[in-house]
Amino acid sequence: MSGESTWIRSAATLTPDGFWEGATVELHGARIAQVWTAGTAPPPAPGARVLELGSQVLLPGFVNAHTHAAMNLLRGFSDDKPLQRWLEEDVYPAEARLRPGDILWGTCAALLEMIRSGITTFVDMYFALDEVAEATRESGVRGVLGRGLVTVGGRGREALAEAAAFHAEADGSADGRITVWLAPHAPYTTTPDFLAEVGEVARRIGTGVHIHLSETAQEVAEAVRAWGVTPFGLMQEVGLDRQPLLAAHAVHLRPDDLERFANWKPGIAHNPISNLKMGCGMAPVARLLALGVPLGLGTDGAASANSLDFFLTMKASLWGARGLSGDPVRPNAEQILEAASLGGARALGMEGLIGSIRPGLAADLIGVSLEGVGLEPLHDRTSTLVYAATAEAVRTVMVDGRLLYRDGQFLTLDKDAILAHATEIARRLVARN
């Protein structure tokens, strides 16, 4: 490892072995070089940068495993409708008014919110990926970007070719922070033949596939009626189980789906807030974890979830899962905190790069304060992080060792300019005349 030497001292560091009190994390450039237990770190070399986090706890950065970042522009525009009516009556007409540049500003606005919430990696499904990539580069975050692909309108194969070309152009750019996947929207907005073609292209160019699956009971019932299998069964029939697959939602799983997961473990992005708000239901979180399925958490877009606060996402995951099962023990706070970082990394097959604080991994780190009203007295850090803390507790955010946010200040993005542009665009998008 080479590069600038940085030493981070905090009250406690969350390692794969649990919290280490008074640990010191040594960085060499963009990577973690060493994690020293309390009192064992040597003096920093002359000229090294030292970050004193005081009473903050140091965590691996959160992985937002599913979102539509630019839909931040439509937050609060349409609520309290069933999913299909919400999409067809409000969202699709508003999106039809998008102009070049709008998605850049909408994505930047979402990234402000995500960074403040401790999210260092986001998985996006949208369009105008050149604008999403530009926002990702400017912000300094890590992005797994996929263009939403549909066959409605007859442009499916053309869009797939453009997505493959974007992979060739942008995958690995921004010093490796941008990864490009293919993102067919869902089985009900494509066709089995098209999905099979997406799989073939993904294997040829060496990338993964991000797709909505089994979000509503109606979707599953119609898949069984049309193809004789559930959406997850269709993925196997068309060959999408032969490369990395990230399935968003996975709310309505039938027994045969759970049996499939005994041998095939797709990544799943659990989106509790949007699913509960839309009345879609709740993914069987405890059952999926027990089966060893890689489970990450997602905010979904702010148009449906209204918030990108990842601490709220963790809470909703626990509350919803326990409300579904009646089990007050599973999942527990430790499992959900792990799903917020390492779980998302595993769902993407990126656990060798992000998701943990250990030597060799990227220095994607966040410092969280557990002091103040609503957080003290402090008995258990994991409990307080998951059950009590909100995004306001985040004080420090870095990606690849670069500070993006410190003590309420955004260091890579112009908050005021972004919010002003986003507000102007949003008003135009929702104008009814």
C-alpha positions in Angstrom: 0.0 0.0 0.0 1.1 3.5 -0.7 -0.2 7.0 -0.5 -0.8 9.5 2.3 -0.7 8.1 5.8 -3.8 8.8 7.9 -4.4 7.8 11.5 -8.0 7.8 12.9 -8.6 7.7 16.6 -12.1 7.2 18.0 -13.8 6.1 21.2 -14.5 2.7 19.6 -14.2 1.0 16.2 -16.6 -1.6 14.9 -14.5 -4.5 13.6 -15.6 -7.9 12.4 -14.9 -9.0 16.0 -17.2 -6.3 17.5 -16.4 -2.9 19.0 -12.8 -2.3 19.9 -12.5 0.3 22.6 -10.0 3.1 21.9 -8.7 1.5 18.6 -6.7 3.4 16.1 -7.2 2.8 12.3 -4.2 3.4 10.1 -4.8 4.3 6.4 -2.4 4.3 3.5 -4.0 6.3 0.8 -7.4 4.9 0.0 -7.0 1.6 1.9 -7.0 0.5 5.5 -3.5 -0.6 6.4 -3.9 -1.7 10.1 -6.4 -1.6 13.0 -4.5 -1.2 16.3 -6.1 -2.1 19.6 -6.0 0.5 22.4 -2.5 1.4 23.4 -0.7 -0.6 20.7 -0.5 1.9 17.9 3.0 3.3 17.2 3.4 7.1 16.9 2.2 8.3 13.5 5.1 9.0 11.0 6.1 12.6 10.6 3.8 14.4 8.2 0.9 11.9 8.7 -2.6 13.2 8.9 -4.3 12.5 12.2 -8.1 12.6 12.6 -9.2 12.8 16.2 -12.8 11.7 16.4 -13.1 12.1 20.1 -16.2 10.3 21.4 -17.4 9.3 18.0 -17.6 5.6 17.1 -16.1 4.5 13.8 -18.2 2.3 11.5 -17.8 0.9 8.0 -19.7 3.1 5.6 -23.3 2.1 4.9 -24.3 0.5 1.6 -27.6 1.7 0.2 -28.4 -1.4 -1.8 -31.3 0.0 -3.9 -32.4 3.4 -4.8 -33.5 5.7 -7.6 -31.5 8.7 -6.5 -32.8 11.4 -8.9 -36.4 10.6 -7.7 -35.5 12.8 -4.8 -37.0 15.5 -7.0 -40.5 13.9 -6.5 -40.4 13.5 -2.7 -43.9 14.2 -1.3 -45.4 14.9 -4.7 -47.6 11.8 -4.7 -48.4 9.7 -1.6 -51.0 7.3 -0.3 -51.7 5.4 -3.5 -51.2 1.8 -4.6 -47.9 1.2 -6.4 -49.2 0.8 -10.0 -51.5 3.8 -9.7 -48.7 5.9 -8.1 -46.4 5.0 -11.0 -48.9 5.4 -13.9 -50.9 8.4 -12.7 -48.1 10.5 -11.2 -44.5 9.3 -11.5 -44.3 8.4 -15.2 -46.0 11.7 -16.3 -43.6 13.7 -14.1 -40.6 11.8 -15.4 -41.6 12.5 -19.0 -40.9 16.2 -18.2 -37.3 15.6 -17.3 -34.8 17.6 -19.3 -31.0 17.2 -19.8 -29.3 18.1 -16.6 -32.2 17.5 -14.3 -31.1 14.0 -13.3 -27.6 15.4 -12.4 -29.1 17.9 -9.9 -31.6 15.4 -8.6 -28.9 12.8 -8.0 -26.7 15.4 -6.3 -29.6 16.4 -4.0 -30.0 12.7 -3.0 -26.3 12.3 -2.5 -26.3 15.2 0.0 -28.9 13.3 2.0 -27.1 10.0 1.6 -23.7 11.3 2.7 -25.3 13.0 5.7 -26.8 9.6 6.6 -23.5 7.8 6.5 -24.1 6.1 3.1 -20.8 5.7 1.3 -21.9 3.3 -1.5 -25.3 3.6 -3.4 -26.8 1.2 -5.9 -28.8 3.2 -8.4 -31.3 2.2 -11.1 -32.4 5.1 -13.3 -31.6 6.6 -16.7 -29.3 9.3 -18.1 -26.4 7.4 -16.5 -23.9 9.9 -17.7 -25.5 12.5 -15.4 -25.7 10.0 -12.5 -22.0 9.1 -13.0 -21.0 12.8 -13.0 -22.8 13.4 -9.7 -21.0 10.3 -8.3 -17.6 11.6 -9.4 -18.2 15.1 -8.0 -19.5 13.8 -4.7 -16.7 11.3 -4.0 -19.1 8.5 -3.1 -19.0 5.0 -4.5 -21.7 4.1 -6.9 -23.0 0.9 -8.5 -25.0 2.3 -11.4 -27.5 0.6 -13.7 -29.7 2.0 -16.4 -33.3 0.9 -16.0 -34.3 -1.2 -19.0 -37.8 -1.9 -20.2 -39.2 -3.3 -23.4 -42.3 -1.0 -23.4 -42.0 1.3 -26.4 -39.9 -1.1 -28.4 -36.5 0.4 -27.4 -35.4 -2.4 -25.1 -32.6 -3.8 -27.2 -31.3 -0.4 -28.2 -31.3 0.6 -24.5 -29.4 -2.6 -23.7 -26.8 -1.8 -26.3 -26.4 1.7 -24.8 -26.1 0.2 -21.3 -23.4 -2.2 -22.5 -21.5 0.7 -24.2 -21.8 2.8 -20.9 -20.3 -0.2 -19.1 -17.3 -0.1 -21.4 -16.9 3.6 -21.0 -17.5 4.1 -17.3 -17.0 0.9 -15.3 -14.0 1.4 -13.0 -13.9 5.1 -13.6 -13.6 7.8 -10.8 -10.5 5.9 -9.5 -12.5 2.7 -9.3 -15.5 4.2 -7.4 -18.0 3.6 -10.3 -19.2 0.1 -11.1 -21.7 -0.4 -13.9 -24.3 -3.1 -13.8 -27.3 -3.9 -16.1 -30.6 -3.0 -14.6 -33.8 -4.5 -16.3 -36.6 -2.9 -14.4 -38.7 -6.0 -13.6 -40.2 -9.1 -15.3 -43.5 -7.3 -15.8 -41.9 -4.4 -17.7 -39.8 -6.6 -19.9 -40.1 -10.1 -21.5 -38.5 -13.5 -20.7 -36.6 -13.4 -24.0 -35.3 -9.9 -23.2 -34.2 -11.0 -19.7 -32.3 -13.9 -21.2 -30.6 -11.5 -23.5 -29.7 -9.2 -20.6 -28.1 -12.2 -18.9 -26.1 -13.1 -22.0 -24.8 -9.5 -22.3 -24.0 -9.4 -18.6 -21.9 -12.6 -18.8 -20.1 -11.3 -21.9 -19.1 -8.0 -20.4 -18.5 -9.4 -17.0 -21.0 -7.6 -14.8 -24.1 -8.1 -12.6 -27.8 -7.6 -12.9 -30.0 -5.4 -10.7 -33.8 -5.9 -10.9 -37.0 -5.5 -9.0 -38.5 -8.9 -8.0 -41.6 -10.0 -6.1 -42.5 -6.6 -4.7 -46.3 -7.2 -4.7 -48.6 -10.1 -4.4 -50.2 -9.2 -7.7 -46.8 -9.3 -9.5 -46.1 -12.8 -8.2 -49.6 -14.1 -9.1 -49.4 -12.7 -12.6 -45.9 -14.2 -13.1 -47.2 -17.6 -12.1 -50.2 -17.2 -14.3 -48.1 -16.1 -17.3 -45.0 -18.3 -17.0 -45.9 -20.9 -14.5 -43.1 -19.8 -12.1 -42.5 -17.0 -9.6 -40.3 -14.0 -10.6 -37.4 -15.7 -8.9 -38.2 -18.9 -10.7 -38.2 -17.0 -14.0 -34.7 -15.7 -13.2 -33.4 -19.2 -13.1 -35.4 -20.2 -16.3 -33.8 -17.4 -18.3 -30.3 -17.9 -16.9 -30.1 -14.9 -14.7 -28.8 -17.1 -11.9 -25.5 -17.5 -13.7 -24.0 -14.1 -12.8 -24.3 -11.7 -9.8 -27.9 -10.8 -9.3 -29.3 -8.2 -7.0 -33.0 -8.5 -6.4 -34.8 -5.4 -4.9 -37.7 -6.0 -2.6 -38.3 -9.9 -2.4 -41.4 -9.2 -0.3 -43.7 -12.0 -1.5 -41.7 -15.2 -1.5 -43.3 -18.6 -1.9 -42.1 -21.9 -0.4 -40.4 -22.9 -3.7 -38.5 -19.6 -3.7 -37.1 -20.3 -0.3 -36.2 -23.8 -1.5 -34.3 -22.3 -4.4 -32.2 -20.2 -2.0 -30.8 -23.3 -0.4 -28.5 -23.7 -3.4 -28.8 -20.3 -5.2 -28.2 -17.2 -3.0 -29.0 -14.1 -5.0 -28.2 -10.8 -3.3 -31.4 -9.2 -1.9 -31.9 -5.4 -1.3 -34.6 -5.1 1.4 -36.5 -1.8 1.2 -38.7 -1.8 4.3 -39.9 1.9 4.3 -41.3 2.0 0.7 -42.7 -1.5 1.0 -44.5 -0.8 4.2 -45.7 2.7 3.0 -47.1 1.3 -0.3 -48.8 -1.6 1.5 -46.7 -4.1 -0.4 -45.8 -6.1 2.7 -42.5 -7.0 4.3 -39.7 -9.3 3.2 -39.1 -12.3 5.5 -35.9 -10.9 6.9 -35.2 -13.4 9.6 -35.9 -16.3 7.3 -33.6 -15.0 4.6 -30.8 -14.4 7.1 -31.2 -17.9 8.5 -30.9 -19.3 5.0 -27.6 -17.4 4.5 -29.0 -15.2 1.7 -26.8 -12.0 1.3 -29.2 -9.3 2.6 -28.6 -5.6 2.2 -30.8 -2.7 3.0 -32.1 -0.1 0.6 -33.9 3.2 0.9 -35.6 2.9 -2.5 -36.2 6.4 -4.0 -37.3 9.4 -1.9 -40.4 9.6 -4.1 -41.8 6.4 -2.6 -39.9 6.3 0.8 -39.8 10.1 1.4 -36.5 9.7 3.3 -33.0 8.5 2.6 -32.1 8.4 6.3 -30.4 5.0 6.6 -31.0 4.9 10.4 -34.7 5.0 9.7 -34.2 2.2 7.2 -32.6 0.1 9.9 -35.4 0.7 12.4 -38.1 -0.1 9.8 -36.3 -3.3 9.0 -36.5 -4.5 12.6 -40.0 -3.2 13.3 -41.5 -4.5 10.1 -39.8 -7.9 10.4 -41.0 -8.4 14.0 -44.5 -7.2 13.2 -44.7 -9.7 10.4 -43.4 -12.7 12.4 -44.4 -11.8 15.9 -40.9 -12.8 17.0 -39.4 -10.2 19.4 -35.9 -11.6 19.0 -35.2 -12.1 15.3 -33.8 -10.3 13.5 -31.7 -8.6 16.2 -30.0 -5.2 16.2 -26.6 -6.6 15.5 -27.9 -8.4 12.4 -29.5 -5.3 11.0 -26.4 -3.1 11.7 -24.4 -5.7 9.8 -26.9 -5.8 6.9 -26.5 -2.0 6.6 -22.8 -2.3 5.6 -21.4 -5.8 5.2 -24.7 -7.3 4.1 -25.0 -4.8 1.3 -21.4 -5.5 0.3 -22.1 -9.2 0.2 -25.3 -8.7 -1.8 -23.1 -7.0 -4.4 -20.2 -9.5 -4.2 -18.1 -6.6 -3.0 -17.2 -7.7 0.5 -13.5 -7.9 -0.6 -13.6 -4.1 -1.0 -16.2 -2.6 1.3 -18.4 -3.3 4.2 -15.9 -4.0 7.0 -13.1 -2.2 8.9 -10.1 -4.5 8.3 -6.7 -4.3 6.5 -6.8 -4.2 2.8 -10.3 -2.9 2.3 -11.3 0.6 1.1 -11.2 3.3 3.7 -15.0 3.9 3.4 -15.7 5.0 7.0 -18.1 7.0 9.1 -17.9 8.5 12.5 -21.1 8.6 14.6 -21.7 10.5 17.8 -23.7 8.8 20.5 -23.8 11.8 22.7 -26.8 14.1 23.4 -30.5 14.1 24.1 -32.1 10.9 22.9 -28.9 9.0 22.8 -27.7 9.1 26.5 -27.4 7.4 28.9 -25.5 4.9 26.7 -25.7 1.3 27.7 -25.1 -0.5 24.4 -23.7 1.0 21.3 -25.4 -1.4 18.8 -28.7 -0.9 20.5 -28.4 2.9 20.4 -27.2 3.0 16.8 -30.1 0.9 15.5 -33.0 1.8 17.8 -32.3 5.4 18.7 -29.9 7.2 16.4 -30.8 9.2 13.3 -28.8 10.7 10.5 -28.1 13.7 12.7 -25.7 11.6 14.7 -23.3 11.2 11.7 -20.3 13.6 12.1 -17.6 12.2 9.7 -17.9 10.5 6.3 -15.0 9.4 4.1 -14.6 7.3 1.0 -11.3 5.9 -0.2 -9.7 7.9 2.7 -11.1 11.2 1.4 -13.3 13.3 3.7 -16.7 14.1 2.2 -18.5 15.4 5.3 -17.3 16.7 8.7 -19.3 18.2 11.5 -22.2 19.2 9.4 -20.2 20.6 6.4 -20.2 19.0 3.0 -16.7 19.1 1.6 -17.3 18.0 -2.0 -20.7 19.3 -2.9 -22.2 22.8 -2.8 -25.3 22.2 -0.8 -27.0 25.6 -1.4 -26.6 25.5 -5.1 -27.7 21.9 -5.4 -30.9 22.5 -3.4 -31.7 25.6 -5.3 -31.4 23.9 -8.7 -33.3 20.8 -7.4 -36.2 22.9 -6.1 -36.6 24.8 -9.4 -36.6 21.5 -11.4 -39.0 19.8 -9.0 -41.6 22.6 -9.4 -41.5 22.2 -13.2 -41.8 18.4 -13.0 -45.0 18.5 -10.9 -46.7 21.4 -12.7 -50.1 20.1 -13.8 -50.6 22.5 -16.7 
